[in-house]
Amino acid sequence: MRLPVMPPVQPMLAKSVKGIPDPARHGGLVFEPKWDGFRCIVFRDGDEVELASRNTKPLTRYFPEVVEAMRRQLPERCVLDGEIFVAIGDRLEFEKLQERIHPADSRVRLLAQETPAGYVAFDLLALGDESLVKEPFEVRRARLEEALADVEPPVHLTRTTTDPTEAEDWFQQFEGAGLDGVVAKPLGAAYQENTRTMLKIKHERTADVVLAGYREHKTSTPEQPLLGSMLLGLWHEGRLHHIGVSASFTAKRRAELYEELQPLVCEDLSEHPWGEWSEWAIANPDRVPGTQSRWSQGKDLSFTPLRPERVLEVGYDHMEGSRFRHTAQFKRWRPDRDPESCGYDQLEEPVSYDLNEVLGGPSGR
């Protein structure tokens, strides 16, 4: 493979901002949907197609159906930046995408038929013998539209708009199709690897959740015990469901929290709402705490159960099924809340939106 832009390439990144930014303050912006998948740089040189992840690791063997589509549809020699995704019905499904990273080739090929992936392109780094990384995004986008004018699913060209009002509408609507927010790109920006040149706008929400346990930090010792993460739950139909974790504390705060929570430690796990999970060995279909999966092999996922008597407020961006998609941020304790009152009914439910409309708009396919 010989291209004007060669691997490894670290993708250009985005920094978080609150609200849709004013294009005039940034010298002009282009807005795009923020896709919830695997970031992927595509290198094509004739029959050779390589897919690389955000951290430059190879993805090629996991998505044979995407590779084949790219051989049929992409320009003979090009380098693209985009996202691999899996859609079920009218929504993106990140968990189904994760299942594709499997060591067995037979499993990968079966899933390629059962839950085929797609690719949405949003930047063009090279075309033919020409590198475009130093060109402004406005130029790269125009060249991308021309290069992918005839692509068909599972290859797509992302939608764009320069209208902040339309971007605000996307932000409110597209989450219902499983998207992650909106990205704003400066019109005049070159492609800068591993640099937070873009802006991302994600949903910010809060919820009152039950503290049900904790894991110790990887640096915790008997002499200096440290809390690593809090295990969170919500009540539903008489059961405390694991909804996610809260982490990211300072070392000082980790020590304080460990000490603060010791009076709540539940010595008899059978008396804890999650006691039944202690008998599970490897199978972990619901990603309950204390059990292993192929994503966590080698990690100590044991947890210390706490009597579910404390409530805390956390910040989260969006849900993935019945759980927080990402680590929740600790906001404050809520001594005024009754743990049994903390249920799923408090969570905001995005308005349903058809993914096909996101992919099939006037600026994309």
C-alpha positions, 0 to 999 in steps of 0.5 A, a space after each residue: 500500500 502506497 498512499 500520500 497519507 499512510 498509517 498510522 493516523 490518529 484522528 482529529 478530536 473534539 472538545 466539549 462545549 455547552 450549547 450550539 456555538 455561534 459560527 461567527 465567533 469561530 470564523 464559520 462552522 459546519 455542523 454534523 451529527 455525532 455518530 455513536 460507533 467506532 471511529 475509523 480511518 479507511 485506507 484504500 489502495 486498489 484492492 487493499 483496504 485497511 481499517 484503523 481504530 481511533 488508537 490506530 489498532 486494526 479493525 479490518 478483520 472484524 468488518 468484512 462486509 464493510 471492506 467489501 463494500 469499500 472495494 466496490 464503491 470508494 475511489 481507487 486510492 483514498 483515505 477517509 475519516 468516519 465511523 463504523 456503526 451497527 443499526 437495528 431497525 431505526 436506531 444505532 446499537 453500540 452494544 451490537 457493534 461491540 460484539 463484532 470485536 471477536 477472536 473467532 473468524 467464524 463468529 465475525 462472519 456470522 455477525 456480519 450477516 446477522 448484524 451487518 455494519 455500515 460506515 459513515 464518512 465525514 472527512 477526506 484526508 487523501 485522494 489519488 496522489 494528493 494529500 488533503 490534510 493541509 487543506 481547510 475543511 471547507 475544501 475537504 468537504 467539497 472534495 468528499 461530496 464529489 468523491 462519494 457522490 454515488 455511494 450506497 448503503 452500507 457506505 454513507 456520507 454524513 449530513 452537514 449544515 451551516 445553519 445553527 438553528 438546524 443544528 439545534 433541531 438535530 441535537 434535539 431530534 437525532 438522539 432518538 435514533 441513537 446518535 450522540 449529539 452534534 459536532 461543529 467543525 471550523 470551515 478553515 481548519 486543516 486536518 490536525 491529528 490527535 488535536 481537539 480542533 472540533 467542537 462537540 455538543 452532547 446532552 447533559 442530564 442528571 439523575 438520582 441513583 442508589 449507591 449499591 457498592 464500590 470497587 477499590 482503585 487499582 492503586 489501593 493498598 491495605 495501608 492506604 485503601 482507595 475507592 475506585 468507582 461507585 456502583 449505581 442502581 435504580 429500582 424497577 418492579 421490586 428489583 435494584 437494577 445496575 445502571 452504571 458506575 461513577 468514578 473520576 475522583 481525586 486521590 484525596 477524595 478516593 481515600 475520604 470516600 472509602 472511609 466514609 462508606 465503611 459503615 454501609 458495608 454489607 457483610 452478608 452478600 445474601 442480604 444484598 439486592 445483588 447477592 444472586 449475582 455472586 454465583 455467576 461465573 463468566 456469562 454476563 448478558 446484563 453486564 452486572 457487577 462482579 462478573 466477567 465478560 470477554 471485554 473484562 478478562 484479566 481485570 478484577 471486577 469484584 465489588 464491595 456491596 453496600 446497604 442500598 441506603 444512600 442516594 447521590 445525584 449524578 450527571 450523564 449524557 445518554 442511555 444505552 438500553 437500561 444503563 448509562 452509556 458512559 461513566 456518570 459524574 458524581 454531583 452531590 449526595 441527596 440525603 433528602 431522597 428515599 432510595 426506593 423512590 429512585 426509579 427509571 421514571 425520572 430519566 428523560 426519554 428521547 423522542 423516537 427518530 428514524 435513523 434512515 432520515 439521518 442517513 438519507 438527508 439532502 446532504 448525505 445518503 
